[in-house]
């Protein structure tokens, strides 16, 4: 298993706040599937971020979040 780190930005369709953060995960060595990574970031980070910052008690759905991954690199920290 290799540990990777990604710098990403998330935008929600209705909540006017952007999440600019990093995400660390492990996978077998090889090519990184950006679509799978974006879904993983939504499930494990962004959906919780937007649930926390939402002013109204709205249901935060993964389909309302867009992820842009700037860069991914192996991480040894």
MIPAPA-440345 format. One record per atom (N, C-alpha, C): residue number from 0; x, y, z. Coordinates in steps of 0.1 Angstrom, whole numbers, plus 5000, padded with zeros to 4 digits. Layout:
BEGIN
NODE,resi,east,north,up
NODE,NUM,X,Y,Z
...
//
This chain:
BEGIN
NODE,resi,east,north,up
NODE,0,5008,4988,5000
NODE,0,5000,5000,5000
NODE,0,5009,5012,5000
NODE,1,5004,5022,4993
NODE,1,5011,5035,4992
NODE,1,5002,5046,4998
NODE,2,5007,5055,5005
NODE,2,5000,5066,5010
NODE,2,5002,5078,5001
NODE,3,4990,5084,4998
NODE,3,4991,5096,4989
NODE,3,4984,5108,4996
NODE,4,4987,5120,4991
NODE,4,4981,5132,4996
NODE,4,4976,5140,4983
NODE,5,4965,5146,4985
NODE,5,4959,5154,4974
NODE,5,4955,5168,4979
NODE,6,4957,5178,4971
NODE,6,4953,5191,4973
NODE,6,4940,5193,4965
NODE,7,4929,5197,4971
NODE,7,4916,5198,4964
NODE,7,4908,5210,4968
NODE,8,4898,5213,4960
NODE,8,4889,5223,4962
NODE,8,4875,5217,4960
NODE,9,4866,5221,4969
NODE,9,4852,5216,4968
NODE,9,4842,5228,4968
NODE,10,4832,5227,4960
NODE,10,4822,5237,4959
NODE,10,4808,5231,4960
NODE,11,4800,5237,4968
NODE,11,4786,5232,4970
NODE,11,4777,5240,4961
NODE,12,4767,5234,4956
NODE,12,4757,5241,4947
NODE,12,4750,5252,4954
NODE,13,4746,5250,4967
NODE,13,4738,5260,4974
NODE,13,4745,5267,4985
NODE,14,4755,5261,4991
NODE,14,4762,5267,5002
NODE,14,4774,5276,4997
NODE,15,4774,5289,5000
NODE,15,4784,5298,4993
NODE,15,4797,5298,5001
NODE,16,4803,5286,5003
NODE,16,4816,5285,5009
NODE,16,4824,5274,5002
NODE,17,4837,5276,5000
NODE,17,4845,5266,4993
NODE,17,4854,5259,5004
NODE,18,4856,5247,5002
NODE,18,4865,5239,5010
NODE,18,4878,5237,5002
NODE,19,4889,5243,5007
NODE,19,4902,5242,5001
NODE,19,4910,5234,5011
NODE,20,4914,5222,5007
NODE,20,4920,5214,5018
NODE,20,4929,5203,5012
NODE,21,4933,5194,5020
NODE,21,4941,5182,5016
NODE,21,4934,5170,5020
NODE,22,4937,5159,5013
NODE,22,4931,5146,5016
NODE,22,4942,5135,5016
NODE,23,4943,5127,5026
NODE,23,4953,5116,5026
NODE,23,4945,5103,5026
NODE,24,4950,5094,5017
NODE,24,4944,5080,5016
NODE,24,4955,5070,5012
NODE,25,4952,5058,5013
NODE,25,4961,5047,5009
NODE,25,4954,5039,4998
NODE,26,4963,5034,4989
NODE,26,4958,5025,4978
NODE,26,4970,5017,4973
NODE,27,4967,5007,4966
NODE,27,4977,4999,4960
NODE,27,4985,5009,4950
NODE,28,4998,5006,4949
NODE,28,5006,5015,4940
NODE,28,5000,5014,4926
NODE,29,5002,5024,4918
NODE,29,4997,5025,4905
NODE,29,4990,5038,4902
NODE,30,4983,5038,4891
NODE,30,4976,5051,4886
NODE,30,4965,5054,4896
NODE,31,4963,5067,4898
NODE,31,4952,5072,4906
NODE,31,4940,5075,4897
NODE,32,4929,5069,4901
NODE,32,4917,5071,4893
NODE,32,4910,5084,4900
NODE,33,4911,5095,4892
NODE,33,4906,5108,4898
NODE,33,4891,5107,4901
NODE,34,4883,5100,4893
NODE,34,4869,5100,4896
NODE,34,4866,5092,4909
NODE,35,4873,5081,4911
NODE,35,4872,5074,4924
NODE,35,4877,5083,4935
NODE,36,4888,5090,4933
NODE,36,4893,5099,4944
NODE,36,4883,5110,4947
NODE,37,4877,5116,4937
NODE,37,4867,5127,4939
NODE,37,4855,5121,4948
NODE,38,4850,5110,4944
NODE,38,4839,5104,4952
NODE,38,4844,5101,4966
NODE,39,4856,5096,4968
NODE,39,4861,5093,4982
NODE,39,4862,5106,4990
NODE,40,4867,5117,4984
NODE,40,4868,5130,4991
NODE,40,4854,5135,4994
NODE,41,4844,5133,4985
NODE,41,4830,5137,4989
NODE,41,4825,5130,5001
NODE,42,4826,5116,5001
NODE,42,4821,5108,5011
NODE,42,4828,5110,5025
NODE,43,4841,5111,5024
NODE,43,4849,5111,5037
NODE,43,4853,5125,5042
NODE,44,4851,5135,5034
NODE,44,4855,5149,5039
NODE,44,4844,5159,5036
NODE,45,4841,5162,5023
NODE,45,4833,5173,5019
NODE,45,4819,5173,5024
NODE,46,4813,5161,5024
NODE,46,4799,5160,5029
NODE,46,4798,5164,5044
NODE,47,4808,5161,5051
NODE,47,4809,5164,5066
NODE,47,4812,5179,5068
NODE,48,4821,5184,5059
NODE,48,4824,5199,5060
NODE,48,4812,5207,5057
NODE,49,4804,5204,5047
NODE,49,4793,5212,5043
NODE,49,4781,5210,5053
NODE,50,4780,5198,5059
NODE,50,4770,5196,5069
NODE,50,4773,5205,5082
NODE,51,4786,5207,5084
NODE,51,4790,5215,5096
NODE,51,4788,5230,5094
NODE,52,4791,5235,5082
NODE,52,4790,5249,5079
NODE,52,4776,5254,5074
NODE,53,4767,5245,5071
NODE,53,4754,5249,5066
NODE,53,4747,5257,5077
NODE,54,4742,5269,5073
NODE,54,4734,5277,5083
NODE,54,4720,5271,5085
NODE,55,4714,5266,5075
NODE,55,4701,5260,5075
NODE,55,4702,5245,5077
NODE,56,4692,5239,5083
NODE,56,4693,5225,5084
NODE,56,4689,5218,5070
NODE,57,4698,5220,5060
NODE,57,4696,5214,5047
NODE,57,4703,5200,5047
NODE,58,4697,5191,5039
NODE,58,4704,5178,5037
NODE,58,4715,5180,5026
NODE,59,4727,5177,5030
NODE,59,4738,5178,5021
NODE,59,4739,5165,5014
NODE,60,4739,5166,5000
NODE,60,4740,5155,4992
NODE,60,4753,5155,4984
NODE,61,4758,5143,4981
NODE,61,4771,5143,4974
NODE,61,4769,5149,4960
NODE,62,4758,5147,4954
NODE,62,4756,5152,4940
NODE,62,4756,5167,4939
NODE,63,4755,5174,4950
NODE,63,4755,5189,4951
NODE,63,4769,5194,4953
NODE,64,4779,5185,4953
NODE,64,4793,5190,4956
NODE,64,4802,5186,4944
NODE,65,4809,5196,4939
NODE,65,4819,5194,4929
NODE,65,4833,5195,4935
NODE,66,4841,5186,4931
NODE,66,4855,5185,4935
NODE,66,4865,5187,4924
NODE,67,4875,5195,4927
NODE,67,4886,5197,4917
NODE,67,4899,5194,4924
NODE,68,4906,5184,4919
NODE,68,4918,5179,4925
NODE,68,4930,5187,4918
NODE,69,4937,5194,4925
NODE,69,4948,5202,4919
NODE,69,4960,5193,4917
NODE,70,4964,5185,4927
NODE,70,4976,5177,4926
NODE,70,4976,5166,4936
NODE,71,4982,5154,4932
NODE,71,4983,5143,4941
NODE,71,4998,5138,4940
NODE,72,5003,5134,4952
NODE,72,5017,5130,4953
NODE,72,5018,5119,4963
NODE,73,5028,5110,4962
NODE,73,5030,5101,4973
NODE,73,5033,5108,4986
NODE,74,5029,5103,4997
NODE,74,5031,5110,5010
NODE,74,5038,5101,5020
NODE,75,5048,5106,5026
NODE,75,5056,5097,5036
NODE,75,5056,5103,5050
NODE,76,5046,5112,5053
NODE,76,5046,5119,5065
NODE,76,5039,5111,5075
//
